[in-house]
Amino acid sequence: MTVLNIPMNEAERLVALRALHILDTPAERRFDRLTRLAAHIMDAPIALISLVDENRLWFKAHFGMDVCEAPRKFSFCSHALDSYSPFIVTDVAQDPRFTNNIYVKGAPGVRFYAGIPLRGPGDHIVGTLCVLDIKPREITTSDIEALQNLAEIVEAEMGHLELESVSTQLQRSNQKLAAVILASPLAIITCDRQQRIDVWNSSAETLIGVKASNAVGEQLAVINEAMSDKLFEMSQQMPKDGIVRGELFDIRLADGYQRHLELSVAPLKGVDGQQNGFTLVIVDITEREQLLQKSEYEHQLLEALLNNIDAGVAACDESGILTFFNRAAREYLGEPISSGAEEWAQHYKVYDATGEHLLTAEELPLYRA
């Protein structure tokens, strides 16, 4: 009878198979040549590079059979997924696992099967390099060794496909990242641990006043010594896996003007996880600081003005907390209390027109306003 073999690590094996990005890809000569060579070595009519997914056997290359896939439940290859050893059946018609197999009872009438497991990512078995014959036969040790050598070549070629896929994905990610960096309104600079610059975006050009063509490849100290010193200082206090954010410093730029900047620095790491450089993100806060200073000056000027008039002036927030008493108000009423409007009337003795009843919070003109 036909038995569907499901290995214990089926979920992980399927993840490894998909990581190759090989299923349903077009035929390729490099794989076709390997199946022809396997058939020639074994003097057999059929050779396949088969990959086993959930429900089917899919052939990356096939020699002697004009099919691209087959149902998994009738596959010989699914029985080779549990072990790294070759799976050999000298006469499948005599094996109870394949008694009712359609490829044994019908065309092409398979009687011999030899499958070499193919390893994918994580050393999981994803399929086989297999040779089939329509007559029973024995297989020699040298034949098995030859097939194993060919299987290693197949694995290497599949690894190349995986690398090509990863490389393509990485290239797309890098293109997206480059677009973000280029379009960012923030000045973004990257450099190695010796502060040699390799990224200098357009916002950095605008802020620092130096073209990327003149900055990339130079030491940061050559472009701006104050920024180089600040990076060195921040790198000394950088946590092992952390980011130093929002450090403020002043520098004089190429245009001669002094700017007030906010700098954040993050470590750059290589594929080995070791830090090999820095990313600098710079925000020019000069105008913001000037506006804050101007606002503070205007606030102080207004407070001075209000403190020098004879009318009492008080202010509160929407919750009824007093936020300002000018000099005259403090002389008339004393210091402002910290409690809400419901306490004002009692504390400051605020009565209605009859002079008999304290006003409620809702009746106090300041709170109502």
Secondary structure in CASP SS format (residue, H / E / C, confidence):
PFRMAT SS
TARGET T0000
AUTHOR 0000-0000-0000
METHOD secondary structure of the structure
MODEL  1
M C 1.00
T C 1.00
V C 1.00
L C 1.00
N C 1.00
I C 1.00
P C 1.00
M C 1.00
N C 1.00
E H 1.00
A H 1.00
E H 1.00
R H 1.00
L H 1.00
V H 1.00
A H 1.00
L H 1.00
R H 1.00
A H 1.00
L C 1.00
H C 1.00
I C 1.00
L C 1.00
D C 1.00
T C 1.00
P C 1.00
A C 1.00
E C 1.00
R H 1.00
R H 1.00
F H 1.00
D H 1.00
R H 1.00
L H 1.00
T H 1.00
R H 1.00
L H 1.00
A H 1.00
A H 1.00
H H 1.00
I H 1.00
M H 1.00
D C 1.00
A C 1.00
P C 1.00
I E 1.00
A E 1.00
L E 1.00
I E 1.00
S E 1.00
L E 1.00
V E 1.00
D C 1.00
E C 1.00
N C 1.00
R E 1.00
L E 1.00
W E 1.00
F E 1.00
K E 1.00
A E 1.00
H E 1.00
F E 1.00
G C 1.00
M C 1.00
D C 1.00
V C 1.00
C C 1.00
E E 1.00
A E 1.00
P E 1.00
R H 1.00
K H 1.00
F H 1.00
S C 1.00
F C 1.00
C H 1.00
S H 1.00
H H 1.00
A H 1.00
L C 1.00
D C 1.00
S C 1.00
Y C 1.00
S C 1.00
P C 1.00
F E 1.00
I E 1.00
V E 1.00
T C 1.00
D C 1.00
V H 1.00
A H 1.00
Q H 1.00
D C 1.00
P H 1.00
R H 1.00
F H 1.00
T C 1.00
N C 1.00
N C 1.00
I H 1.00
Y H 1.00
V H 1.00
K H 1.00
G C 1.00
A C 1.00
P C 1.00
G C 1.00
V C 1.00
R C 1.00
F E 1.00
Y E 1.00
A E 1.00
G E 1.00
I E 1.00
P E 1.00
L E 1.00
R E 1.00
G C 1.00
P H 1.00
G H 1.00
D H 1.00
H C 1.00
I E 1.00
V E 1.00
G E 1.00
T E 1.00
L E 1.00
C E 1.00
V E 1.00
L E 1.00
D E 1.00
I C 1.00
K C 1.00
P C 1.00
R C 1.00
E C 1.00
I C 1.00
T C 1.00
T H 1.00
S H 1.00
D H 1.00
I H 1.00
E H 1.00
A H 1.00
L H 1.00
Q H 1.00
N H 1.00
L H 1.00
A H 1.00
E H 1.00
I H 1.00
V H 1.00
E H 1.00
A H 1.00
E H 1.00
M H 1.00
G H 1.00
H H 1.00
L H 1.00
E H 1.00
L H 1.00
E H 1.00
S H 1.00
V H 1.00
S H 1.00
T H 1.00
Q H 1.00
L H 1.00
Q H 1.00
R H 1.00
S H 1.00
N H 1.00
Q H 1.00
K H 1.00
L H 1.00
A H 1.00
A H 1.00
V H 1.00
I H 1.00
L H 1.00
A H 1.00
S C 1.00
P C 1.00
L C 1.00
A E 1.00
I E 1.00
I E 1.00
T E 1.00
C E 1.00
D E 1.00
R C 1.00
Q C 1.00
Q C 1.00
R E 1.00
I E 1.00
D E 1.00
V E 1.00
W E 1.00
N C 1.00
S H 1.00
S H 1.00
A H 1.00
E H 1.00
T H 1.00
L H 1.00
I H 1.00
G C 1.00
V C 1.00
K C 1.00
A H 1.00
S H 1.00
N H 1.00
A H 1.00
V C 1.00
G C 1.00
E C 1.00
Q E 1.00
L H 1.00
A H 1.00
V H 1.00
I H 1.00
N C 1.00
E H 1.00
A H 1.00
M H 1.00
S H 1.00
D H 1.00
K H 1.00
L H 1.00
F H 1.00
E H 1.00
M H 1.00
S H 1.00
Q H 1.00
Q C 1.00
M C 1.00
P C 1.00
K C 1.00
D C 1.00
G C 1.00
I C 1.00
V E 1.00
R E 1.00
G E 1.00
E E 1.00
L E 1.00
F E 1.00
D E 1.00
I E 1.00
R E 1.00
L C 1.00
A C 1.00
D C 1.00
G C 1.00
Y C 1.00
Q E 1.00
R E 1.00
H E 1.00
L E 1.00
E E 1.00
L E 1.00
S E 1.00
V E 1.00
A E 1.00
P E 1.00
L E 1.00
K E 1.00
G C 1.00
V C 1.00
D C 1.00
G C 1.00
Q C 1.00
Q E 1.00
N E 1.00
G E 1.00
F E 1.00
T E 1.00
L E 1.00
V E 1.00
I E 1.00
V E 1.00
D E 1.00
I C 1.00
T H 1.00
E H 1.00
R H 1.00
E H 1.00
Q H 1.00
L H 1.00
L H 1.00
Q H 1.00
K H 1.00
S H 1.00
E H 1.00
Y H 1.00
E H 1.00
H H 1.00
Q H 1.00
L H 1.00
L H 1.00
E H 1.00
A H 1.00
L H 1.00
L H 1.00
N C 1.00
N C 1.00
I C 1.00
D C 1.00
A C 1.00
G C 1.00
V C 1.00
A E 1.00
A E 1.00
C E 1.00
D C 1.00
E C 1.00
S C 1.00
G C 1.00
I C 1.00
L E 1.00
T E 1.00
F E 1.00
F E 1.00
N C 1.00
R H 1.00
A H 1.00
A H 1.00
R H 1.00
E H 1.00
Y H 1.00
L H 1.00
G C 1.00
E C 1.00
P C 1.00
I C 1.00
S C 1.00
S C 1.00
G C 1.00
A H 1.00
E H 1.00
E H 1.00
W H 1.00
A H 1.00
Q H 1.00
H H 1.00
Y H 1.00
K C 1.00
V C 1.00
Y E 1.00
D C 1.00
A C 1.00
T C 1.00
G C 1.00
E C 1.00
H C 1.00
L E 1.00
L C 1.00
T C 1.00
A H 1.00
E H 1.00
E H 1.00
L C 1.00
P H 1.00
L H 1.00
Y H 1.00
R H 1.00
A C 1.00
END
